């Protein structure tokens, strides 16, 4: 890094990715800073600068001591260990040390006492809520939202006929002829454990999943104008049922609230949808299969006069970006649901859903809201 670039960074002050420190003498304090950056978006600790951006500088003895401390802290005070990059820069004859920490790929990182720390603006905080800890384990691929036990949904809640038809269609096998008990069969299919269905099993095959999982649905509203108006809307529906039911009902809701365009066809023809059906299907399936099931919130579907918005709980997982998903790169957040979705929904599971939606219709924007922890798709009408 050039001295002029560092001076500019220092002049902008502290933020979520830059921290100023005059010096470090306490290894625990240093480990907390490194852990916070590793658990969030990565960043830079600039040592030899005070909170106001005044360059104080370090001595050669400070540099030697800090190098040893950083090496020790990164390997023994941070779990799992990390590999920060250290760089020394001379500004106006004053030595500055920069510690560069990348966003970790093995979150959550913690100290020797098991504390998990994240950045909170220019400051940092300990993570204490179960939901946030779960999401961090999820981002590391250690647990998945669709595999946790559903709230009180047992094998007795299974839609037996629906599941039987699925089993026969996909595997040419009848439950009565299966040598395994129903409980063991569902467990072998990763849908239940010890008689309790998980989120995937409940949403895919139980009779009334929203009785115990009320927020895992789609709240759909159609408005006559371009803004949300709670007192003036065309249609409103809470779309519930199994995932296959939710998908079909949501498509029906959209089709009932979209216009058809005649284009060059005769007046007696039904016309073409103003947004292609395949685009709508791919984006709805993407929301149902890849939403974050650790977040207790519904998918929201808004139809306005000029656009459709689909808001899914949970931002893009791990280091996925909007450009990644446009290019077909995927990260399966809910592997059990995804594996069954290819059999129950028009879902191919190859990471190409977004690409297919864009190939059929270009007027789509994507917004990955990491602060609000949601992913929004906006489909503009013709």
C-alpha positions as CSV (number, residue, x, y, z in Angstrom):
1,X,0.0,0.0,0.0
2,X,1.3,3.5,-0.9
3,X,1.7,6.1,1.9
4,X,-0.7,8.4,0.1
5,X,-3.4,5.8,-0.1
6,X,-3.0,5.0,3.7
7,X,-3.2,8.8,4.5
8,X,-6.5,9.0,2.6
9,X,-7.9,5.9,4.4
10,X,-6.9,7.4,7.8
11,X,-8.5,10.7,6.9
12,X,-11.9,9.0,6.4
13,X,-12.0,7.8,10.0
14,X,-13.0,4.5,11.5
15,X,-15.8,2.3,10.0
16,X,-16.8,-1.3,9.7
17,X,-13.6,-2.2,7.8
18,X,-11.0,0.2,9.4
19,X,-9.9,0.5,13.0
20,X,-7.4,2.9,14.4
21,X,-5.2,1.9,17.4
22,X,-2.4,3.8,19.0
23,X,-0.8,0.5,20.2
24,X,-1.5,-2.9,21.6
25,X,0.0,-4.3,24.8
26,X,-2.9,-6.8,25.6
27,X,-3.1,-9.9,23.4
28,X,-6.7,-10.4,24.4
29,X,-7.7,-7.0,23.0
30,X,-5.9,-7.7,19.8
31,X,-7.6,-11.1,19.4
32,X,-11.0,-9.5,19.9
33,X,-10.3,-7.1,17.0
34,X,-9.0,-9.9,14.7
35,X,-12.0,-12.1,15.6
36,X,-14.5,-9.3,14.9
37,X,-13.1,-8.6,11.4
38,X,-12.9,-12.3,10.6
39,X,-16.5,-12.9,11.6
40,X,-17.8,-9.9,9.6
41,X,-16.4,-8.5,6.3
42,X,-12.7,-8.5,7.0
43,X,-10.8,-5.2,7.3
44,X,-7.8,-3.4,8.4
45,X,-6.3,-2.5,11.8
46,X,-4.1,0.6,11.6
47,X,-1.7,0.8,14.5
48,X,0.1,4.0,15.4
49,X,-2.9,6.2,14.8
50,X,-5.3,7.6,17.4
51,X,-9.1,7.7,17.2
52,X,-9.0,11.2,15.7
53,X,-6.7,10.1,12.8
54,X,-3.6,11.7,14.3
55,X,-0.5,9.8,13.3
56,X,1.4,8.9,16.5
57,X,3.8,6.4,15.0
58,X,5.6,3.3,16.4
59,X,9.2,2.6,17.5
60,X,11.2,-0.3,16.0
61,X,10.9,-2.0,19.4
62,X,7.1,-1.7,19.0
63,X,7.2,-3.2,15.5
64,X,9.2,-6.2,16.7
65,X,7.0,-6.8,19.7
66,X,3.8,-6.4,17.7
67,X,4.9,-8.8,15.1
68,X,5.5,-11.5,17.7
69,X,2.2,-10.7,19.4
70,X,0.2,-10.9,16.2
71,X,1.8,-14.2,15.2
72,X,1.0,-15.7,18.7
73,X,-2.5,-14.3,18.9
74,X,-3.5,-15.4,15.4
75,X,-2.4,-19.0,16.0
76,X,-3.3,-19.5,19.7
77,X,-5.9,-16.9,20.8
78,X,-8.2,-17.1,17.7
79,X,-10.2,-20.3,17.0
80,X,-9.9,-21.5,14.3
81,X,-6.5,-19.8,13.6
82,X,-6.3,-17.1,11.0
83,X,-3.5,-15.7,8.8
84,X,-3.4,-11.9,8.9
85,X,-1.1,-9.9,6.6
86,X,1.2,-7.4,8.3
87,X,2.6,-4.4,6.5
88,X,4.8,-1.5,7.8
89,X,4.5,1.9,6.2
90,X,6.5,5.1,6.8
91,X,4.5,8.3,6.8
92,X,6.3,11.6,7.5
93,X,9.1,9.7,9.2
94,X,6.6,7.9,11.5
95,X,6.2,4.1,11.3
96,X,2.7,2.7,10.9
97,X,1.7,-1.0,11.1
98,X,-1.3,-2.3,9.1
99,X,-2.9,-5.7,9.9
100,X,-5.1,-6.9,7.1
101,X,-7.7,-9.5,8.1
102,X,-9.7,-11.3,5.4
103,X,-13.4,-12.3,6.0
104,X,-13.2,-15.8,7.4
105,X,-14.4,-18.9,5.6
106,X,-14.7,-20.9,8.8
107,X,-17.1,-18.8,10.8
108,X,-17.8,-18.4,13.6
109,X,-14.4,-17.4,15.0
110,X,-14.1,-17.2,18.8
111,X,-11.6,-16.5,21.5
112,X,-10.2,-18.9,24.0
113,X,-13.2,-18.4,26.2
114,X,-15.6,-19.3,23.4
115,X,-16.8,-15.7,22.9
116,X,-17.9,-14.9,19.3
117,X,-17.3,-11.2,18.4
118,X,-18.5,-9.3,15.3
119,X,-18.1,-5.8,14.0
120,X,-20.9,-3.4,14.8
121,X,-20.2,-0.3,12.7
122,X,-16.8,1.1,13.8
123,X,-17.2,-0.8,17.2
124,X,-17.6,-4.5,18.0
125,X,-19.9,-6.6,20.1
126,X,-20.3,-10.1,21.4
127,X,-22.8,-12.4,19.7
128,X,-25.3,-13.7,22.3
129,X,-28.5,-14.5,20.4
130,X,-29.1,-18.1,19.4
131,X,-30.4,-17.1,16.0
132,X,-27.3,-15.1,15.1
133,X,-25.0,-17.9,16.2
134,X,-27.1,-20.4,14.2
135,X,-26.7,-18.3,11.1
136,X,-23.0,-18.1,11.6
137,X,-22.7,-21.9,11.8
138,X,-25.0,-22.0,8.7
139,X,-22.6,-19.8,6.8
140,X,-19.8,-22.2,7.5
141,X,-21.9,-25.1,6.3
142,X,-21.9,-26.7,9.7
143,X,-25.7,-26.7,10.1
144,X,-28.6,-26.0,7.8
145,X,-32.0,-24.4,8.5
146,X,-34.0,-27.1,6.8
147,X,-32.6,-29.9,9.0
148,X,-33.5,-28.5,12.4
149,X,-36.5,-30.1,14.1
150,X,-39.9,-28.6,13.3
151,X,-41.8,-27.2,16.2
152,X,-43.9,-30.1,17.4
153,X,-44.6,-31.7,14.0
154,X,-44.4,-35.4,14.3
155,X,-44.8,-38.3,11.9
156,X,-48.5,-38.3,12.8
157,X,-48.7,-35.0,10.9
158,X,-47.4,-36.6,7.6
159,X,-49.8,-36.3,4.6
160,X,-49.7,-40.1,4.2
161,X,-51.5,-40.2,0.8
162,X,-49.3,-37.4,-0.7
163,X,-46.1,-39.0,0.6
164,X,-47.2,-42.4,-0.7
165,X,-47.9,-41.1,-4.2
166,X,-44.5,-39.4,-4.2
167,X,-42.7,-42.5,-3.1
168,X,-44.4,-44.6,-5.8
169,X,-43.8,-42.1,-8.5
170,X,-40.1,-41.5,-7.8
171,X,-39.0,-44.9,-6.5
172,X,-41.7,-47.2,-7.8
173,X,-42.2,-48.4,-4.2
174,X,-45.2,-48.6,-1.9
175,X,-44.9,-47.8,1.8
176,X,-46.7,-51.1,2.7
177,X,-44.1,-53.0,0.8
178,X,-41.1,-51.2,2.3
179,X,-39.2,-53.3,4.8
180,X,-38.5,-50.3,6.9
181,X,-40.9,-48.7,9.4
182,X,-42.3,-45.3,8.3
183,X,-40.3,-43.7,11.0
184,X,-37.0,-45.3,9.8
185,X,-37.9,-44.5,6.2
186,X,-38.4,-40.8,6.9
187,X,-35.2,-40.8,8.9
188,X,-33.3,-42.4,6.0
189,X,-34.6,-39.8,3.7
190,X,-33.4,-37.0,6.0
191,X,-36.9,-35.8,6.7
192,X,-37.3,-36.8,10.4
193,X,-35.5,-38.0,13.4
194,X,-36.8,-39.8,16.5
195,X,-40.3,-39.4,15.2
196,X,-40.0,-35.6,14.9
197,X,-40.0,-34.1,11.4
198,X,-37.5,-31.5,10.5
199,X,-38.3,-28.2,8.7
200,X,-37.7,-29.8,5.3
201,X,-40.0,-32.8,6.1
202,X,-42.7,-30.6,7.5
203,X,-42.7,-28.1,4.6
204,X,-42.5,-30.8,2.0
205,X,-44.8,-33.6,3.3
206,X,-46.9,-32.6,6.4
207,X,-50.6,-31.9,6.2
208,X,-50.7,-28.4,7.6
209,X,-47.1,-27.2,8.1
210,X,-48.2,-23.6,9.0
211,X,-50.1,-24.8,12.0
212,X,-46.8,-25.1,13.8
213,X,-44.6,-23.1,11.4
214,X,-46.9,-20.1,10.8
215,X,-44.3,-17.7,9.3
216,X,-43.0,-20.1,6.6
217,X,-45.4,-18.9,4.0
218,X,-45.8,-16.1,1.4
219,X,-47.6,-12.9,2.2
220,X,-48.8,-11.6,-1.2
221,X,-50.4,-8.2,-1.9
222,X,-51.3,-6.5,-5.2
223,X,-51.5,-2.7,-5.3
224,X,-53.0,-0.5,-8.0
225,X,-50.2,2.1,-7.9
226,X,-46.4,2.1,-7.5
227,X,-46.3,2.3,-3.7
228,X,-47.5,0.3,-0.7
229,X,-50.8,1.6,0.5
230,X,-52.3,-0.4,3.4
231,X,-55.8,1.1,2.8
232,X,-55.9,0.7,-1.0
233,X,-55.0,-2.7,-2.6
234,X,-56.4,-4.9,-5.3
235,X,-55.8,-8.3,-3.7
236,X,-54.2,-9.8,-0.6
237,X,-53.5,-13.4,0.4
238,X,-51.6,-15.4,3.0
239,X,-50.3,-18.3,0.8
240,X,-49.9,-21.4,2.9
241,X,-49.6,-25.2,2.6
242,X,-46.8,-27.5,1.5
243,X,-44.1,-26.0,-0.6
244,X,-45.6,-27.4,-3.7
245,X,-49.0,-25.9,-2.8
246,X,-47.4,-22.5,-2.0
247,X,-45.6,-22.5,-5.3
248,X,-48.8,-23.2,-7.3
249,X,-50.9,-20.7,-5.3
250,X,-48.3,-18.0,-5.6
251,X,-48.0,-18.5,-9.4
252,X,-51.8,-18.3,-9.5
253,X,-51.9,-15.1,-7.5
254,X,-49.4,-13.4,-9.8
255,X,-51.1,-14.5,-13.0
256,X,-54.5,-13.2,-11.7
257,X,-52.9,-9.8,-11.1
258,X,-50.9,-9.5,-14.3
259,X,-52.0,-8.1,-17.6
260,X,-51.9,-9.9,-20.9
261,X,-50.6,-8.1,-24.0
262,X,-52.0,-8.8,-27.4
263,X,-49.0,-7.7,-29.3
264,X,-49.5,-8.9,-33.0
265,X,-52.2,-11.4,-32.1
266,X,-55.9,-11.2,-32.7
267,X,-58.3,-9.6,-30.2
268,X,-59.8,-13.1,-29.5
269,X,-56.5,-14.6,-28.4
270,X,-55.5,-14.7,-24.7
271,X,-52.4,-12.6,-25.3
272,X,-49.0,-13.0,-23.7
273,X,-48.2,-12.3,-20.1
274,X,-46.4,-9.0,-19.6
275,X,-43.7,-11.0,-17.7
276,X,-42.9,-14.6,-19.0
277,X,-44.2,-17.3,-16.8
278,X,-40.8,-19.1,-16.7
279,X,-39.2,-16.0,-15.2
280,X,-41.9,-15.9,-12.5
281,X,-41.5,-19.6,-11.8
282,X,-37.7,-19.6,-11.5
283,X,-37.7,-16.6,-9.2
284,X,-40.4,-18.0,-6.9
285,X,-38.7,-21.3,-6.7
286,X,-35.5,-19.6,-5.9
287,X,-37.2,-17.8,-3.0
288,X,-38.8,-21.0,-1.6
289,X,-35.8,-23.2,-1.9
290,X,-33.0,-20.8,-0.9
291,X,-34.5,-18.5,1.7
292,X,-33.0,-18.6,5.2
293,X,-35.2,-20.9,7.4
294,X,-33.4,-19.7,10.5
295,X,-35.2,-16.4,10.1
296,X,-38.8,-16.4,11.4
297,X,-40.3,-14.3,8.7
298,X,-42.5,-14.9,5.6
299,X,-41.5,-14.4,2.0
300,X,-43.2,-11.2,0.8
301,X,-44.6,-10.9,-2.7
302,X,-45.7,-7.4,-3.8
303,X,-47.3,-6.6,-7.2
304,X,-47.3,-2.9,-8.1
305,X,-48.5,-1.2,-11.3
306,X,-45.0,-1.0,-12.7
307,X,-43.2,-4.0,-11.0
308,X,-43.2,-7.2,-8.9
309,X,-41.1,-7.5,-5.8
310,X,-40.1,-10.8,-4.1
311,X,-38.4,-10.3,-0.7
312,X,-36.8,-13.4,0.8
313,X,-35.5,-13.7,4.4
314,X,-31.7,-13.9,4.4
315,X,-29.1,-12.3,2.3
316,X,-26.9,-14.3,-0.1
317,X,-25.0,-16.9,1.8
318,X,-21.2,-16.8,2.4
319,X,-19.3,-14.9,-0.2
320,X,-21.9,-15.2,-3.0
321,X,-22.5,-12.0,-4.9
322,X,-25.2,-10.9,-7.3
323,X,-22.8,-11.3,-10.2
324,X,-22.1,-14.9,-9.0
325,X,-25.7,-15.9,-9.1
326,X,-26.2,-14.3,-12.5
327,X,-23.4,-16.4,-13.8
328,X,-24.9,-19.6,-12.4
329,X,-22.7,-19.9,-9.3
330,X,-24.7,-21.2,-6.4
331,X,-24.4,-22.1,-2.7
332,X,-27.2,-24.4,-1.5
333,X,-28.4,-23.1,1.8
334,X,-31.1,-25.9,2.3
335,X,-29.7,-29.1,0.8
336,X,-32.6,-31.4,1.9
337,X,-35.3,-29.1,0.4
338,X,-33.2,-28.6,-2.7
339,X,-32.8,-32.3,-3.2
340,X,-36.6,-32.9,-3.1
341,X,-37.5,-29.7,-4.9
342,X,-36.2,-31.2,-8.2
343,X,-38.9,-33.9,-7.8
344,X,-41.8,-31.8,-6.5
345,X,-41.3,-28.5,-8.3
346,X,-40.0,-27.4,-11.7
347,X,-36.6,-27.0,-10.1
348,X,-33.4,-28.3,-11.7
349,X,-31.0,-27.6,-8.9
350,X,-28.1,-26.7,-11.2
351,X,-27.6,-23.1,-10.1
352,X,-29.0,-21.8,-13.4
353,X,-32.5,-20.6,-12.2
354,X,-31.5,-17.0,-12.2
355,X,-29.8,-17.3,-15.5
356,X,-32.9,-18.9,-17.0
357,X,-35.1,-16.1,-15.6
358,X,-32.8,-13.5,-17.1
359,X,-32.6,-15.3,-20.5
360,X,-36.4,-15.2,-20.7
361,X,-36.7,-11.6,-19.4
362,X,-34.1,-8.9,-18.9
363,X,-35.8,-6.3,-16.8
364,X,-34.9,-7.8,-13.4
365,X,-32.8,-6.2,-10.6
366,X,-31.4,-8.0,-7.6
367,X,-30.6,-6.4,-4.2
368,X,-28.5,-8.2,-1.5
369,X,-29.4,-6.4,1.7
370,X,-26.9,-7.6,4.3
371,X,-27.9,-5.0,6.9
372,X,-31.6,-5.9,6.6
373,X,-30.7,-9.6,6.1
374,X,-32.9,-10.1,3.1
375,X,-32.6,-10.7,-0.7
376,X,-34.9,-8.7,-3.0
377,X,-35.8,-9.3,-6.6
378,X,-37.5,-6.6,-8.6
379,X,-39.2,-7.6,-11.9
380,X,-40.1,-4.5,-13.9
381,X,-43.2,-4.8,-16.1
382,X,-43.1,-4.0,-19.9
